[in-house]
Amino acid sequence: MTSTISDADRERAAGGVPASYPGAALIALAAFVSFVLSVSLWFADSREEALFVGLWVPSILSLGGFYAALGGGRS
């Protein structure tokens, strides 16, 4: 007896974001840009601004996770 597992189910079981989630790349890009901006500010001796911008990264990723948990806006 063989069972068929869809690619989306396989990705969910592996803890990944389903490939059909359209905003995943945008969320990852926004978090990466925020991280790079934070590091740049840190080394430019703008420490407080760097910490402020650095806090955007988990916020952006949390927003993406929340959106994905809601079904990614799909009906």
N, CA, C and O atoms as a GROMACS GRO file, in nm:
protein
  300
    1MET      N    1   0.085  -0.118   0.000
    1MET     CA    2   0.000   0.000   0.000
    1MET      C    3   0.089   0.124   0.000
    1MET      O    4   0.173   0.141   0.089
    2THR      N    5   0.072   0.207  -0.098
    2THR     CA    6   0.151   0.329  -0.105
    2THR      C    7   0.061   0.448  -0.079
    2THR      O    8  -0.056   0.450  -0.116
    3SER      N    9   0.118   0.547  -0.015
    3SER     CA   10   0.041   0.668   0.012
    3SER      C   11   0.102   0.782  -0.070
    3SER      O   12   0.224   0.790  -0.086
    4THR      N   13   0.017   0.866  -0.119
    4THR     CA   14   0.066   0.980  -0.195
    4THR      C   15   0.060   1.103  -0.107
    4THR      O   16  -0.042   1.134  -0.045
    5ILE      N   17   0.172   1.173  -0.102
    5ILE     CA   18   0.182   1.294  -0.022
    5ILE      C   19   0.210   1.408  -0.119
    5ILE      O   20   0.302   1.402  -0.200
    6SER      N   21   0.130   1.512  -0.107
    6SER     CA   22   0.150   1.627  -0.196
    6SER      C   23   0.275   1.704  -0.155
    6SER      O   24   0.323   1.693  -0.042
    7ASP      N   25   0.326   1.783  -0.248
    7ASP     CA   26   0.444   1.864  -0.218
    7ASP      C   27   0.417   1.963  -0.107
    7ASP      O   28   0.504   1.987  -0.023
    8ALA      N   29   0.297   2.022  -0.104
    8ALA     CA   30   0.264   2.120   0.000
    8ALA      C   31   0.262   2.053   0.137
    8ALA      O   32   0.310   2.111   0.234
    9ASP      N   33   0.206   1.932   0.146
    9ASP     CA   34   0.204   1.860   0.273
    9ASP      C   35   0.346   1.823   0.317
    9ASP      O   36   0.378   1.827   0.436
   10ARG      N   37   0.429   1.787   0.222
   10ARG     CA   38   0.568   1.752   0.254
   10ARG      C   39   0.642   1.873   0.308
   10ARG      O   40   0.720   1.861   0.403
   11GLU      N   41   0.620   1.991   0.248
   11GLU     CA   42   0.687   2.113   0.295
   11GLU      C   43   0.637   2.153   0.432
   11GLU      O   44   0.715   2.194   0.518
   12ARG      N   45   0.505   2.141   0.455
   12ARG     CA   46   0.451   2.174   0.588
   12ARG      C   47   0.508   2.082   0.694
   12ARG      O   48   0.539   2.126   0.804
   13ALA      N   49   0.520   1.955   0.662
   13ALA     CA   50   0.575   1.859   0.758
   13ALA      C   51   0.721   1.889   0.788
   13ALA      O   52   0.768   1.864   0.899
   14ALA      N   53   0.792   1.942   0.691
   14ALA     CA   54   0.932   1.977   0.711
   14ALA      C   55   0.948   2.112   0.780
   14ALA      O   56   1.060   2.152   0.810
   15GLY      N   57   0.839   2.181   0.804
   15GLY     CA   58   0.845   2.309   0.872
   15GLY      C   59   0.868   2.426   0.780
   15GLY      O   60   0.896   2.536   0.826
   16GLY      N   61   0.857   2.404   0.651
   16GLY     CA   62   0.881   2.510   0.553
   16GLY      C   63   0.755   2.585   0.518
   16GLY      O   64   0.645   2.546   0.558
   17VAL      N   65   0.771   2.690   0.444
   17VAL     CA   66   0.659   2.768   0.394
   17VAL      C   67   0.614   2.706   0.264
   17VAL      O   68   0.698   2.678   0.178
   18PRO      N   69   0.485   2.683   0.246
   18PRO     CA   70   0.439   2.625   0.119
   18PRO      C   71   0.482   2.711   0.001
   18PRO      O   72   0.482   2.834   0.009
   19ALA      N   73   0.517   2.645  -0.108
   19ALA     CA   74   0.567   2.716  -0.224
   19ALA      C   75   0.460   2.806  -0.286
   19ALA      O   76   0.492   2.900  -0.358
   20SER      N   77   0.333   2.777  -0.258
   20SER     CA   78   0.226   2.856  -0.316
   20SER      C   79   0.201   2.986  -0.239
   20SER      O   80   0.115   3.065  -0.279
   21TYR      N   81   0.273   3.008  -0.131
   21TYR     CA   82   0.258   3.131  -0.053
   21TYR      C   83   0.326   3.245  -0.128
   21TYR      O   84   0.449   3.250  -0.134
   22PRO      N   85   0.249   3.337  -0.185
   22PRO     CA   86   0.306   3.437  -0.275
   22PRO      C   87   0.393   3.543  -0.207
   22PRO      O   88   0.482   3.599  -0.271
   23GLY      N   89   0.371   3.572  -0.081
   23GLY     CA   90   0.444   3.679  -0.015
   23GLY      C   91   0.569   3.636   0.055
   23GLY      O   92   0.636   3.719   0.117
   24ALA      N   93   0.605   3.509   0.048
   24ALA     CA   94   0.720   3.459   0.124
   24ALA      C   95   0.850   3.527   0.080
   24ALA      O   96   0.931   3.566   0.164
   25ALA      N   97   0.868   3.542  -0.048
   25ALA     CA   98   0.991   3.606  -0.098
   25ALA      C   99   0.995   3.753  -0.059
   25ALA      O  100   1.101   3.805  -0.024
   26LEU      N  101   0.881   3.820  -0.065
   26LEU     CA  102   0.876   3.961  -0.027
   26LEU      C  103   0.905   3.980   0.121
   26LEU      O  104   0.977   4.073   0.159
   27ILE      N  105   0.849   3.895   0.205
   27ILE     CA  106   0.874   3.903   0.350
   27ILE      C  107   1.021   3.877   0.379
   27ILE      O  108   1.083   3.949   0.458
   28ALA      N  109   1.078   3.775   0.316
   28ALA     CA  110   1.219   3.743   0.339
   28ALA      C  111   1.308   3.857   0.291
   28ALA      O  112   1.407   3.891   0.357
   29LEU      N  113   1.276   3.916   0.178
   29LEU     CA  114   1.354   4.028   0.126
   29LEU      C  115   1.345   4.149   0.219
   29LEU      O  116   1.447   4.213   0.246
   30ALA      N  117   1.226   4.180   0.268
   30ALA     CA  118   1.210   4.294   0.360
   30ALA      C  119   1.288   4.272   0.489
   30ALA      O  120   1.350   4.365   0.539
   31ALA      N  121   1.286   4.150   0.542
   31ALA     CA  122   1.361   4.121   0.664
   31ALA      C  123   1.511   4.131   0.640
   31ALA      O  124   1.585   4.182   0.724
   32PHE      N  125   1.557   4.083   0.525
   32PHE     CA  126   1.700   4.089   0.492
   32PHE      C  127   1.746   4.233   0.475
   32PHE      O  128   1.853   4.270   0.524
   33VAL      N  129   1.668   4.314   0.406
   33VAL     CA  130   1.703   4.455   0.386
   33VAL      C  131   1.707   4.527   0.521
   33VAL      O  132   1.796   4.609   0.545
   34SER      N  133   1.612   4.497   0.607
   34SER     CA  134   1.611   4.557   0.740
   34SER      C  135   1.736   4.518   0.819
   34SER      O  136   1.796   4.602   0.887
   35PHE      N  137   1.775   4.393   0.809
   35PHE     CA  138   1.894   4.347   0.879
   35PHE      C  139   2.019   4.417   0.827
   35PHE      O  140   2.102   4.462   0.906
   36VAL      N  141   2.032   4.427   0.695
   36VAL     CA  142   2.149   4.492   0.636
   36VAL      C  143   2.153   4.640   0.674
   36VAL      O  144   2.259   4.694   0.704
   37LEU      N  145   2.037   4.706   0.672
   37LEU     CA  146   2.032   4.846   0.713
   37LEU      C  147   2.071   4.862   0.859
   37LEU      O  148   2.141   4.957   0.895
   38SER      N  149   2.027   4.771   0.943
   38SER     CA  150   2.061   4.777   1.085
   38SER      C  151   2.212   4.761   1.107
   38SER      O  152   2.272   4.836   1.184
   39VAL      N  153   2.272   4.666   1.039
   39VAL     CA  154   2.417   4.645   1.053
   39VAL      C  155   2.493   4.767   1.000
   39VAL      O  156   2.593   4.809   1.058
   40SER      N  157   2.445   4.822   0.889
   40SER     CA  158   2.510   4.941   0.833
   40SER      C  159   2.504   5.058   0.931
   40SER      O  160   2.603   5.128   0.949
   41LEU      N  161   2.390   5.078   0.991
   41LEU     CA  162   2.377   5.187   1.090
   41LEU      C  163   2.466   5.162   1.211
   41LEU      O  164   2.524   5.256   1.266
   42TRP      N  165   2.476   5.036   1.254
   42TRP     CA  166   2.557   5.003   1.370
   42TRP      C  167   2.703   5.041   1.347
   42TRP      O  168   2.767   5.101   1.434
   43PHE      N  169   2.756   5.006   1.229
   43PHE     CA  170   2.896   5.036   1.201
   43PHE      C  171   2.918   5.181   1.160
   43PHE      O  172   3.032   5.225   1.148
   44ALA      N  173   2.810   5.254   1.138
   44ALA     CA  174   2.822   5.398   1.110
   44ALA      C  175   2.806   5.478   1.240
   44ALA      O  176   2.786   5.600   1.236
   45ASP      N  177   2.816   5.411   1.353
   45ASP     CA  178   2.805   5.471   1.487
   45ASP      C  179   2.670   5.536   1.514
   45ASP      O  180   2.662   5.633   1.590
   46SER      N  181   2.566   5.485   1.453
   46SER     CA  182   2.429   5.526   1.486
   46SER      C  183   2.365   5.411   1.562
   46SER      O  184   2.275   5.344   1.511
   47ARG      N  185   2.412   5.388   1.682
   47ARG     CA  186   2.376   5.268   1.758
   47ARG      C  187   2.226   5.262   1.791
   47ARG      O  188   2.165   5.156   1.776
   48GLU      N  189   2.169   5.371   1.835
   48GLU     CA  190   2.027   5.368   1.872
   48GLU      C  191   1.939   5.344   1.751
   48GLU      O  192   1.841   5.269   1.759
   49GLU      N  193   1.971   5.406   1.639
   49GLU     CA  194   1.895   5.384   1.517
   49GLU      C  195   1.910   5.240   1.469
   49GLU      O  196   1.815   5.180   1.418
   50ALA      N  197   2.030   5.185   1.485
   50ALA     CA  198   2.055   5.047   1.443
   50ALA      C  199   1.971   4.950   1.525
   50ALA      O  200   1.916   4.854   1.472
   51LEU      N  201   1.962   4.974   1.654
   51LEU     CA  202   1.880   4.887   1.739
   51LEU      C  203   1.732   4.899   1.703
   51LEU      O  204   1.660   4.799   1.702
   52PHE      N  205   1.688   5.020   1.673
   52PHE     CA  206   1.549   5.041   1.634
   52PHE      C  207   1.517   4.967   1.505
   52PHE      O  208   1.416   4.896   1.497
   53VAL      N  209   1.602   4.983   1.404
   53VAL     CA  210   1.579   4.916   1.276
   53VAL      C  211   1.596   4.764   1.291
   53VAL      O  212   1.526   4.688   1.225
   54GLY      N  213   1.687   4.722   1.378
   54GLY     CA  214   1.707   4.579   1.402
   54GLY      C  215   1.584   4.511   1.459
   54GLY      O  216   1.564   4.391   1.439
   55LEU      N  217   1.504   4.586   1.531
   55LEU     CA  218   1.380   4.530   1.585
   55LEU      C  219   1.274   4.508   1.478
   55LEU      O  220   1.174   4.440   1.503
   56TRP      N  221   1.294   4.564   1.362
   56TRP     CA  222   1.199   4.541   1.253
   56TRP      C  223   1.205   4.398   1.203
   56TRP      O  224   1.103   4.344   1.159
   57VAL      N  225   1.321   4.335   1.208
   57VAL     CA  226   1.338   4.202   1.149
   57VAL      C  227   1.240   4.101   1.210
   57VAL      O  228   1.166   4.038   1.135
   58PRO      N  229   1.238   4.082   1.343
   58PRO     CA  230   1.142   3.984   1.395
   58PRO      C  231   0.996   4.028   1.375
   58PRO      O  232   0.907   3.944   1.364
   59SER      N  233   0.973   4.158   1.371
   59SER     CA  234   0.838   4.206   1.347
   59SER      C  235   0.791   4.172   1.206
   59SER      O  236   0.677   4.129   1.186
   60ILE      N  237   0.878   4.192   1.108
   60ILE     CA  238   0.845   4.159   0.969
   60ILE      C  239   0.823   4.009   0.954
   60ILE      O  240   0.728   3.966   0.889
   61LEU      N  241   0.911   3.929   1.014
   61LEU     CA  242   0.897   3.784   1.005
   61LEU      C  243   0.771   3.735   1.077
   61LEU      O  244   0.706   3.641   1.031
   62SER      N  245   0.736   3.798   1.188
   62SER     CA  246   0.613   3.762   1.259
   62SER      C  247   0.490   3.796   1.176
   62SER      O  248   0.394   3.719   1.172
   63LEU      N  249   0.493   3.911   1.110
   63LEU     CA  250   0.383   3.948   1.023
   63LEU      C  251   0.368   3.847   0.909
   63LEU      O  252   0.257   3.808   0.875
   64GLY      N  253   0.480   3.806   0.851
   64GLY     CA  254   0.475   3.705   0.746
   64GLY      C  255   0.422   3.572   0.795
   64GLY      O  256   0.344   3.506   0.725
   65GLY      N  257   0.464   3.532   0.914
   65GLY     CA  258   0.413   3.407   0.972
   65GLY      C  259   0.265   3.413   1.002
   65GLY      O  260   0.193   3.316   0.980
   66PHE      N  261   0.220   3.528   1.051
   66PHE     CA  262   0.077   3.546   1.079
   66PHE      C  263  -0.004   3.540   0.950
   66PHE      O  264  -0.109   3.477   0.945
   67TYR      N  265   0.047   3.608   0.847
   67TYR     CA  266  -0.022   3.609   0.718
   67TYR      C  267  -0.027   3.467   0.659
   67TYR      O  268  -0.129   3.427   0.602
   68ALA      N  269   0.082   3.393   0.671
   68ALA     CA  270   0.087   3.257   0.619
   68ALA      C  271  -0.008   3.167   0.697
   68ALA      O  272  -0.072   3.079   0.639
   69ALA      N  273  -0.018   3.189   0.829
   69ALA     CA  274  -0.109   3.108   0.910
   69ALA      C  275  -0.256   3.135   0.875
   69ALA      O  276  -0.341   3.047   0.889
   70LEU      N  277  -0.284   3.254   0.829
   70LEU     CA  278  -0.420   3.285   0.788
   70LEU      C  279  -0.454   3.229   0.650
   70LEU      O  280  -0.568   3.239   0.604
   71GLY      N  281  -0.357   3.171   0.585
   71GLY     CA  282  -0.381   3.112   0.454
   71GLY      C  283  -0.324   3.194   0.342
   71GLY      O  284  -0.352   3.166   0.225
   72GLY      N  285  -0.246   3.293   0.374
   72GLY     CA  286  -0.180   3.372   0.271
   72GLY      C  287  -0.275   3.456   0.188
   72GLY      O  288  -0.243   3.494   0.075
   73GLY      N  289  -0.393   3.485   0.242
   73GLY     CA  290  -0.487   3.567   0.168
   73GLY      C  291  -0.565   3.492   0.062
   73GLY      O  292  -0.643   3.551  -0.012
   74ARG      N  293  -0.544   3.361   0.055
   74ARG     CA  294  -0.618   3.280  -0.043
   74ARG      C  295  -0.757   3.253   0.009
   74ARG      O  296  -0.778   3.242   0.129
   75SER      N  297  -0.850   3.242  -0.081
   75SER     CA  298  -0.988   3.211  -0.040
   75SER      C  299  -1.020   3.066  -0.065
   75SER      O  300  -1.131   3.021  -0.036
   0.00000   0.00000   0.00000
